[in-house]
């Protein structure tokens, strides 16, 4: 099955990204034809420092390779290296009612967060995402709940184009992430862990051991000291139990039994030690890859060439059907 899922280059990968998305990518690349674009054009909807932004693209590539994304088993590339993404996005814009874009929850949320920069890119973000997906005749897309609306719009646009111009695009289905991998902020366990939050609220996959221990020790817990899972009444310890369960393979019930009567301090100490052990291979691999910048650049170049071969075929068909001159 052909699968596509993208990631923005900004912000370091944290354990929420890994458990909610990247770990699934690593599994999917084993038996599927996977495309993993670093969606740099999407990131431009927020202000970026040009010099730092360029570095972040290479940094994100290094991070993905460090955790197990294998360029021999998937197509890893930078979105802006394949010009067909923006070309198809414009054509899809002409088919997309403004009302559809204005009702998008993510547009409303981001417009509130960056009131001084409510740009057109924020509004048309979903059509570029639709182009990312449809360009490769993608059959399935792993999506979190914050992207469900966007995928539904992608399907609508694909059907609309097919109806108007003839069968062109595959209608992609949704791959729902495995339950239990929703990781919340360490400082505000009622909010999802985010790359844009302060560093104390998230654990990077490449944090040093001392930083991991400090963040877990400072993580918000709840009144009382019982190690029990109740996301409504005890969101702090419930979040930490979820993290422990995901990295250890033990069930929540097994952990509740294991730490019965031991209190938060003992639990946090054990969790910190577990994370240090599990994340150490990522940290070491990244240190090694940081010395191999030429390899990173060559990996992206080869990925873009593979992506371009498919994208250009799709666009030739699209251009012909909408009446544009062939290139």
N, C-alpha and C positions, 0 to 999 in steps of 0.2 A: 504494500500500500504506500502511496506517495503522501508524505506528511510534511507540513511546514509550520514552524513556530519561530518567532523572532524575539530579540531582546535588545533593549536600548543600551548604548555603550556607557552611559553615565552611571556612577555609583558602583561600589564594589559588590560582588555577589555575596549575599548573606545566606544564612541557613534557611530562611523562608523561601528564597528563590530556588535554592537547591532542592528542598523537600517538595515544594509545590510545582516545580517545572523542570529544572535541569536534570534531576535524577531520572525523571520519566524520559527525557530526551535520550539519555544514555542507554536506557532499556530499549527504546523505540528504534534507535539506529542499528541495533543488532539484526533485526528482521524486516526492516522497512527501508524505503528510499526516502531519506530525510533531508530537508533543506532547512538550514538554520541561519537566517540572515541577521547580521547585527544592524538593527534598523536606525541608522544615524540620522536619516531625514526626519523621522518621527521626533527625535530628540530636539530638533531645532525649533519645535513649538515653544520651548522654554529658552530663556537667554543662556548662551554658551560662550565661554572664552575660547576664541579660535585655536590658540596654541594648546590649551589644556584639552580641548575637544578632540583634536587629532591624536593626542597621547591616549585619551580614554578609549579610542577605537582599538588601538593595538593592545591596550591593557585588558580590555574585555575579551579579546581573542585569546590572549595568554591565559586568562582565568578559565575560559571554557575548555581549553586544551588541558589545563592543569587538573580539572575535575573529571575528565574522561570523555569529552567530546573528541571523536576520532575522525580526522579529515579523510581517512581511507574508507570510512564507513558511512559518511554523510557529506553533504555539500555545505561547507562553512564559508560564508562570504559577507561582504559589506554591501548593504542595500544600494548605496549611491554609486557603486561600481557598475551597476546594471541599469542603464538609463531607461530601459523599458518600464521600470516601476513607475516613474513619474509620467511617462507617456500614457500608459494605461489608466493611471489615476485621473488624468485630465479627461479622458474619454468617459470614464465612469462618473465623473463630476457632472457631465452634461445629462446624465440619466438619473441623477439623484435629487429628489425634492429637498429644498432647504429645510422644510418642516421635519423631515426624517432626521436630519443632522442636528437640528436644534433640540430635539427631544432626547438625545443621547445623554445618559446619566453622567458619563465621564466628561463630556463637554461642560455640563453644568457645574460639576465639581471643580474642574480645572479653571474654569472662568472665575470662580469664587476665590480660588487660591492665588491666582495671578491677575488680579483686577486691572493692573496697570499694563498688561500685555495680553489682552484677549484678541489674539490675531486670527486671521482667516484659516491658518493652518490648524488651529485647535478645532475649528468647525469641520474642516474637510479631512481631518485625521482618519476617520473611518473609511473614506473612499481610497486613501492611499493604502490602508491596511487591506482593503478588499483587493486592490491591485496586486499587493504582495502575494496574496493567496491564490487568486485566479490565474495569475501569470504562469504558474507552474502546473496548472491542471491538478491542483492539490485535492486529494480525496478525503483527507481528515486533518483537523486542526486541534491540538490540545489547548483548551481555553479554561481560564479561571472565571469566576462569576462576574468579574469586572469587564470581561471581554465578550460575554455572551451576546449582548446587544449588537456589537460590531460584527460578529460572525453571522448573525441573523440578517443584518443589512447586506453582507457579502452575498448570502444566498439569494436574497431578493434581487440584487443587481445582476447576478449571474442569470437568473430566470428571465429577468426583464430583457437583458441583452439577447439571450437565446431566442426569446419569443419574437423580438423585433428584427433580428438579423440572421436567425438560423442557429442551429446547435453549434456552440463554440466553447463554452466553459463547462467543466465538471462542477456539480453542486457539492461542495464540501460538507462532510458531516463533522460533528463535534466529538472530541475525545475528552471525557470528563476526568479530571485528575482523581487519583485514588483518595478515598475519604481519610480524614485524619491528618492531612499535611498542611492545614491552615495554621501558620505560625504567627503569633501576635507579638506586638512590641514588648520589650522587657520592662520599659518604664510606664507603659500604658496598655495593659493586657486586654483592653476593650477595642484597641485599634490594631489593624494588620501591620506586621513588621514591614518597614519600607526603607528603600535605599536612600530616600531623601530626608529621613529623620536624623536626629542627632546620633552620634556614634554610640552613645550609651544604650540606645534602645534596640540595637541590632548586633548580631555577631557575624562578622565577616568570615567567609570560609578560609581566609588567609590571615586571621588575627594571630598574634603571638600568644603563647600559652598564658603569660601573665595577664594579658588583656582579656582573654576568655574567662579566666578565674575571677577577675575584678568585676566584669559585667554580670556574671551569674550571681556573684555574692551581693551585688547591688540591685539585682532584679526585684521588682515589686512582687510581694506575696500578699497574703490576706490575714485577717484577724484569726487568732487561734494558731495551732501548730500541726494540725492533722494533715497528713499527706493523702488527700482524697480529691477525686475529680468531680467538680461541679462548675461548669463554665459560667453559669449565671451567678452563683453565690461566691465562688472562689476562683475568679478568672486568672489570678496570678499564678497560683500553684498548678492550676489546670493546664495553663500554657506550658509551664516547665515540665509537667508530666508528659504532655504531647511530644515535646522536644526529646525528652529522655526515651520515650517509647520508639520514636521514629529512628533514632540513632542506635538504639540497643537491640531492637527487634523484640523486646519484651512487651507484653500487653499492659494496658493501664492497670488492669486488675492485678496482674503479677507485681507491678511496681508498688501499688497501694499496700499489698501484703508484705513486700520486701522492706518497705520503710515504715511500717506500722509502729507508732510509738517512738520514732527516732527524731522527729522534728525537722524543721526547715534547714538548719545549719548542716546537718549530716547529709540531707538530700542534695543540697546545693553543692557541697563538696564533691559528692559522688558524680553528679551531673557534669560539673566542670572538668573532672578528670576524664570522664567518658568523651566529652567533646574535644579535649586536647588530643586524646589518642586517635579519635576518628578523623580529625581535621589535619593532623600532622602530615599525611601523605600529600594532601593538596598544597600545603604550605611549602613543602620541600620541592615538589614538582614545579611550582611557580618560580621559585628561586632559580632553578635550573633553566627554565624557559626564558627568563628575563635576560639571560646572557646570549640568547639566540634570536636576535631581532630579525635577521635575514630570513631565517626559517619561518618566523611568524608572517612576514610580508609575503613570502613565496606561497605559503598556505592560503592566504587570502586571495592572491592573484589566481592560483589554480582553481579555487572555489568559484571566483567570479567568472572564469572562463566556462566552467561547467554550467553555472546558472544561466549565463548569457546564451548558451547554445539552445536551451529550452525556451527561455524568455523571448528570444528573437523569432523563433518559430511561431509562438503564440501571437506575437504582435504582427507578424506578416499576415496572419489569418484575420486578425481584428482590423487592421488597416484596410485590407481588401473588402471586408464586409461593410465597413462604415463609409467606404467610398473615397478613402485617401489614396494618393498615388503610392505605388510600391517603391521601396528604396533599393 
